[in-house]
């Protein structure tokens, strides 16, 4: 019953790649873990939700735990989330729930799902594996709120977003899916001429866009926040060949990138310094022979957290960006990561090399923004929404409406091809379909206001 409700509501992982939740929950697991650590600096969306929707989150976690047959249901939060802990524990007591609220140290990247699985269970997800391989399912706080609404037959049509960084007043927005990001920034008091660098997501793993590019971006089911950062805090990755040239010129093989790599510290065979060394000796670029190299193939298990290039490297090189480029090339060549089957254990000095979050934010120039803990949330009703047909892992949804159709909020407007992995999509506003293209449905909202 729950799986069908979650599918009909179009719920996907709200804080990551957007894996369809009805598929993730279609399994049996010992642990159901709710990730409340909000991995990235400056994002406050999940903290806001835990303070204001604790009972809904606890109820949904119970439903999900029952669905997967979990012996343990855990909500994992950082140890300094005092108000959030109090709200969750109060909800657990009021509902008579068996859920445990688990404290994580304030390190980066505590919210990475493989880090959180190890902290909660003591088990290491194998390289190239996923949490279910060690008996765990991980979902985030915003997804739990969507599951709660799905259980009440309410589809996923709106998102809570953090607006932070260099803004007049950090805040939360509650907006329809498809809202232009430019409208979100204007709601926070920033006009189009405000010349700053924007990040969709968090500053370490999010996507940097210019003010001009922001005008073409819209809120999706996976959007967690929009940040405005000064140029000093922006890390611009050059092209692959330029990164190779830099590695050839200045990489000193100090292997700090490996020493501090969170996946390496879990025992995974990822060694960025070896990848940098081999890239530096590459001739004109990455050829087929290089892609056969085992160290190069290990780039596929990089989680792209950015520790290596934003914190560890003393020479300002970009191991994370090189790994990301190699992952794309490996995928294009059809080369999948192959585990050697050897059991994985964390390195004995892991606990001494975990990066305190305050140290990270200071290093990347974000410390001055960390004191903001917004509790103000504005509702935004834009005059038009552009709902993307690809907001999730799997096949794009196919339109079920055409231009001129009148739709109401919550109406099904697109669905994945029969039998394909994907998620259904609903109208997020009442209005008239203005256009339908291969990648989006544009709807003019009735009564929409900026």
C-alpha positions in Angstrom: 0.0 0.0 0.0 2.7 2.5 1.0 4.8 1.8 -2.1 1.8 2.5 -4.4 1.0 5.7 -2.5 4.6 6.9 -2.8 4.7 6.0 -6.5 1.4 7.8 -7.2 2.7 10.9 -5.3 5.8 11.1 -7.4 8.2 11.0 -4.4 11.9 10.9 -5.2 15.0 11.4 -3.0 14.6 15.1 -2.3 18.2 15.9 -1.3 20.3 14.0 -3.8 20.1 12.5 -7.3 16.3 11.9 -7.1 16.1 8.1 -7.0 12.5 7.0 -7.0 11.5 6.4 -3.4 9.0 3.6 -4.2 11.9 1.6 -5.7 14.3 2.3 -2.8 11.7 1.1 -0.2 10.9 -2.1 -2.2 13.3 -4.2 -0.2 14.0 -5.7 3.2 16.6 -4.1 5.5 17.8 -4.3 9.1 18.2 -0.5 9.3 16.0 2.3 8.2 18.2 5.4 8.5 16.9 9.0 8.1 19.7 11.3 7.2 19.1 14.6 9.1 22.8 15.7 9.0 22.4 18.1 6.1 25.9 17.5 4.8 26.6 20.8 3.1 27.4 24.1 4.9 24.9 26.9 4.8 21.9 24.6 4.0 19.2 24.8 6.6 16.2 23.2 5.0 16.2 19.9 6.8 16.8 21.6 10.1 13.8 23.8 9.6 11.7 20.8 8.7 12.7 18.9 11.8 11.8 21.8 14.0 8.4 22.4 12.4 7.3 18.9 11.1 8.8 16.5 13.6 5.7 14.5 14.1 5.2 14.1 10.4 8.8 13.0 9.9 8.7 10.5 12.7 5.4 9.1 11.5 6.8 8.7 7.9 10.0 7.1 9.3 7.9 4.5 11.1 5.9 3.8 7.9 9.1 3.3 6.0 10.7 1.2 8.7 7.7 -1.1 8.7 7.7 -1.3 4.9 11.3 -2.5 4.8 11.0 -4.7 7.9 13.6 -2.8 9.8 14.6 -3.9 13.3 16.2 -0.4 13.8 14.8 3.0 12.7 17.3 5.8 13.3 17.2 9.5 12.6 20.8 10.7 12.5 21.5 14.4 13.2 24.6 16.4 14.2 25.3 16.7 17.9 24.8 20.4 18.0 21.3 20.3 16.5 19.7 21.0 19.9 16.3 22.4 18.9 15.9 19.7 16.2 16.8 16.9 18.7 14.3 18.3 21.2 11.5 18.5 18.6 12.2 14.9 17.3 12.4 13.4 20.8 9.1 15.1 21.8 7.5 13.7 18.7 8.9 10.2 19.4 7.5 10.3 22.9 4.1 11.7 21.9 3.7 9.1 19.2 5.0 6.2 21.2 7.6 5.6 18.5 10.5 3.2 18.7 12.7 5.5 16.7 16.2 6.3 17.9 17.7 9.8 17.5 21.4 9.3 16.8 24.1 12.0 17.3 26.8 12.5 14.7 30.0 14.5 15.3 30.1 17.9 13.4 32.5 16.9 10.7 32.4 17.1 6.9 30.9 15.2 5.1 28.9 13.7 8.0 25.8 13.6 5.8 27.3 11.5 3.1 25.2 8.3 3.1 28.1 5.9 3.3 29.6 7.9 6.3 26.2 7.9 8.0 25.8 4.1 7.5 29.1 3.4 9.1 28.5 5.8 12.0 25.1 4.2 12.8 25.7 0.5 12.0 29.5 0.1 12.2 29.3 -1.5 8.7 31.2 -0.2 5.7 29.3 -0.1 2.4 31.6 -1.9 -0.1 33.3 0.2 -2.8 30.9 0.8 -5.6 28.1 -0.5 -3.4 25.0 1.0 -1.9 23.6 0.9 1.7 21.3 -2.1 1.1 24.4 -4.2 0.5 25.0 -3.9 4.3 21.4 -4.1 5.3 20.5 -0.4 5.4 18.2 2.0 3.6 19.0 5.7 3.8 16.6 8.5 3.0 16.6 12.2 4.0 14.3 14.4 6.1 12.6 16.2 3.2 11.8 12.9 1.6 10.2 11.7 4.8 7.9 14.7 4.8 7.0 13.9 1.2 6.3 10.2 2.2 4.0 11.4 5.0 2.1 13.6 2.5 2.0 10.7 0.0 0.4 8.4 2.7 -2.3 11.1 2.9 -2.7 10.9 -0.9 -1.0 14.3 -1.4 1.5 14.4 -4.3 4.9 16.1 -4.2 4.2 19.5 -5.7 6.1 21.9 -3.5 9.6 22.3 -2.1 11.2 23.9 0.9 14.4 25.7 0.0 17.2 27.5 1.8 18.1 31.0 0.6 21.5 31.8 2.1 24.9 33.3 1.9 25.3 36.9 0.8 21.6 37.8 1.0 19.9 40.6 3.0 18.1 38.0 5.1 18.7 34.3 5.0 15.4 32.5 4.9 13.4 29.5 3.8 11.0 29.5 0.9 8.1 27.2 0.2 7.5 27.1 -3.5 5.8 25.1 -6.3 8.0 22.8 -8.3 9.0 24.6 -11.5 9.3 28.0 -9.8 12.1 30.1 -11.6 15.1 30.4 -9.4 15.4 34.0 -10.4 12.0 34.6 -8.7 13.3 32.8 -5.6 16.2 35.2 -5.3 14.0 38.2 -5.9 11.8 37.1 -3.1 14.9 37.2 -0.9 15.5 40.8 -1.8 18.0 40.3 -4.6 17.3 41.8 -8.0 18.6 40.5 -11.3 21.3 43.1 -11.5 22.8 41.9 -8.2 26.1 40.6 -9.5 27.1 37.5 -7.5 27.9 33.8 -8.0 25.0 31.5 -7.3 25.1 27.9 -6.2 22.2 25.5 -6.6 22.7 23.1 -3.7 25.6 23.4 -1.3 28.9 25.2 -1.7 31.0 22.0 -1.8 29.0 19.7 -4.1 26.4 22.1 -5.6 26.3 23.5 -9.1 27.7 27.0 -9.6 25.9 29.2 -12.1 26.2 32.8 -13.1 23.5 35.4 -12.7 22.6 35.0 -16.4 22.5 31.2 -16.1 20.3 31.5 -13.1 17.6 33.0 -15.2 17.2 29.7 -17.0 17.0 27.5 -13.9 13.9 26.3 -12.1 13.1 24.5 -8.8 13.0 20.7 -9.2 12.0 17.9 -6.7 15.7 17.7 -5.7 16.5 21.4 -5.2 17.5 22.0 -1.6 18.7 25.5 -1.7 20.2 28.5 -3.5 23.2 30.2 -2.1 24.8 33.5 -3.1 28.6 33.5 -2.6 31.4 36.1 -2.9 34.0 35.4 -5.6 36.5 34.6 -2.9 34.5 31.5 -1.9 34.0 30.2 -5.5 36.1 27.3 -6.8 36.1 27.4 -10.6 37.1 24.1 -12.2 39.0 24.6 -15.5 38.8 22.2 -18.4 40.2 18.7 -18.1 43.3 19.4 -20.2 44.1 22.5 -18.2 43.7 20.5 -15.0 46.1 17.9 -16.3 48.6 20.6 -17.3 48.4 22.0 -13.7 48.9 18.6 -12.2 52.0 18.1 -14.5 53.4 21.4 -13.4 52.8 21.7 -9.7 51.5 18.4 -8.1 54.1 17.7 -5.3 52.7 14.2 -4.5 52.2 15.1 -0.8 49.1 12.8 -0.9 47.1 15.0 1.5 44.2 14.5 -1.0 44.3 10.8 -0.2 45.1 11.2 3.5 41.9 13.2 4.0 39.6 11.5 1.5 36.5 10.3 3.4 36.0 7.3 1.2 39.7 6.3 1.5 39.4 6.6 5.3 36.6 4.1 5.1 39.0 1.7 3.5 37.9 2.2 -0.1 40.8 1.8 -2.6 40.4 5.4 -3.8 43.8 7.3 -3.8 43.5 10.7 -5.5 47.2 11.3 -5.3 47.9 8.3 -7.5 45.3 9.5 -10.0 46.9 12.9 -10.1 50.3 11.3 -10.7 49.1 9.3 -13.6 47.2 12.2 -15.0 50.3 14.3 -14.8 52.2 11.7 -16.9 49.4 11.4 -19.4 50.5 12.5 -22.9 47.8 14.5 -24.7 45.0 13.4 -22.5 43.0 10.3 -21.4 43.1 7.4 -23.9 41.6 4.0 -23.8 44.8 2.4 -22.2 44.6 4.9 -19.3 41.0 4.0 -18.7 42.1 0.4 -18.2 44.4 1.4 -15.3 43.0 0.2 -11.9 43.9 3.4 -10.1 42.1 5.5 -12.8 39.1 3.2 -12.6 38.9 3.8 -8.8 37.9 7.4 -9.6 34.4 5.8 -10.2 34.0 5.5 -6.4 34.7 9.2 -5.6 31.7 10.8 -3.9 32.8 14.2 -5.2 32.6 15.7 -1.7 35.4 18.2 -2.6 37.6 17.7 0.5 40.6 17.0 -1.8 40.4 20.2 -3.8 38.7 22.6 -1.4 40.5 21.7 1.8 43.4 19.2 1.4 45.5 20.3 -1.6 48.2 22.9 -0.8 48.7 23.6 -4.5 45.2 24.6 -5.4 44.7 21.6 -7.7 41.4 19.9 -8.5 41.5 16.1 -7.8 37.7 16.0 -7.3 37.1 17.7 -10.7 39.5 15.3 -12.4 37.7 12.3 -10.8 34.4 13.7 -12.0 35.7 14.0 -15.5 37.2 10.5 -15.4 33.8 9.1 -14.1 32.1 10.5 -17.2 34.8 9.0 -19.5 34.6 5.6 -17.8 30.8 5.7 -18.1 31.0 6.6 -21.8 33.4 3.8 -22.4 31.1 1.3 -20.6 33.6 0.6 -17.9 31.8 -0.1 -14.6 33.6 -0.3 -11.3 34.5 -3.9 -10.3 35.0 -4.6 -6.6 37.8 -7.1 -5.9 35.6 -8.7 -3.2 38.1 -8.0 -0.4 36.3 -7.0 2.9 36.7 -3.3 3.7 37.6 -1.9 7.1 38.1 1.8 8.1 41.7 2.9 8.5 42.8 2.9 12.1 43.5 6.6 12.1 40.2 7.6 10.5 38.8 9.4 13.6 41.9 11.6 13.7 41.6 12.8 10.1 37.9 13.7 10.0 37.5 17.4 9.1 35.7 19.6 11.7 33.0 21.5 9.9 34.1 24.9 11.3 37.6 24.3 9.9 36.2 23.5 6.5 33.9 26.6 6.4 36.8 28.8 7.5 39.1 27.3 4.8 36.6 27.9 2.0 35.7 31.4 3.1 32.2 30.8 4.4 32.6 31.2 8.2 30.9 34.6 8.3 27.7 33.1 7.0 27.5 30.1 9.4 25.8 32.0 12.2 22.6 32.3 10.3 19.9 29.8 11.4 16.8 31.1 9.6 13.3 30.3 10.9 11.4 32.5 8.6 9.6 30.8 5.7 7.9 32.6 2.9 5.3 31.2 0.5 5.9 32.0 -3.1 3.3 31.8 -5.8 4.9 32.6 -9.2 2.8 33.6 -12.2 4.3 30.7 -14.3 6.1 27.4 -13.5 8.3 25.3 -15.8 8.1 21.7 -14.7 11.0 19.6 -16.0 10.2 16.1 -17.2 13.5 14.8 -16.0 13.8 15.4 -12.2 14.8 12.0 -11.1 17.0 9.0 -11.8 15.6 6.9 -14.7 13.7 7.7 -17.8 12.2 11.1 -18.3 8.4 11.3 -17.7 6.2 11.6 -20.8 3.6 14.4 -21.0 -0.1 13.6 -20.4 -1.3 17.1 -21.2 -1.1 19.5 -24.1 -1.1 23.2 -24.5 -4.4 24.8 -23.6 -5.4 22.2 -21.0 -6.7 23.5 -17.7 -4.9 21.8 -14.8 -5.3 21.9 -11.0 -2.6 21.6 -8.4 -1.9 17.9 -7.9 -3.2 16.7 -11.3 -1.0 14.1 -12.9 0.7 15.7 -16.0 3.5 13.3 -16.9 4.5 9.7 -16.2 7.5 7.4 -17.1 7.2 4.9 -19.9 5.6 1.7 -18.8 8.0 -0.6 -17.1 10.8 2.0 -16.9 12.5 3.4 -13.8 11.1 6.8 -13.1 8.6 9.0 -11.3 5.3 10.6 -12.1 5.0 14.4 -12.1 2.0 16.5 -11.1 1.0 20.1 -11.7 2.3 22.3 -8.9 -0.3 25.1 -9.5 -3.8 25.7 -10.8 -3.6 27.1 -14.3 -3.5 26.7 -18.0 -0.8 24.7 -19.8 1.1 27.2 -21.9 3.4 24.8 -23.8 4.7 21.3 -23.8 8.2 20.5 -25.1 10.5 17.5 -25.0 11.9 18.5 -21.7 9.3 20.6 -19.8 5.7 21.6 -19.3 5.1 25.3 -18.8 1.9 26.3 -16.9 0.5 29.8 -16.4 -0.7 30.0 -12.9 -4.1 31.4 -12.0 -3.6 34.1 -9.3 0.2 33.7 -9.2 2.1 36.5 -7.6 5.8 37.3 -7.2 
